[in-house]
């Protein structure tokens, strides 16, 4: 008989019950300031050990984001940096975004992002770095 609640973690011979996970909890602190078309924003968050197995002794997952933008005559340009860290790896993203606001709730945008991933789950650690170019629209209400 198979028990679907059992999971084998890498490097462990004994299965653990997947129901024995840390509770989901998280917090985020954000701040924003605007002056004469400029906007500055910052965010920091911690996911604690949400969803991790009790048997693991992993550090909390954290992230932070910093961005600045300038808006004039229905257009905006922004520059931002995002950083996330947890036991399995790190992620860093730098992006430059331009947007045109057609009318309230409808935007066209283009973004150039540089993303770097560091996989700490492998030995030795491996990293990937790539660029991404996006063009799209956003509808919000």
Secondary structure, DSSP 8 states (H G I E B T S, - for coil): ---TTEE--TT-SS-EETT-B-----EEEEEEEEETTEEEEEEEEE-TTTT-BTT------EEEEEEEEEEETTEEEEEEEEEEE-SSEEEEEEEEEEEEEEETTEEEEEEEEEEEEEE-SSSS-EEEEEEEEEEEEEE--
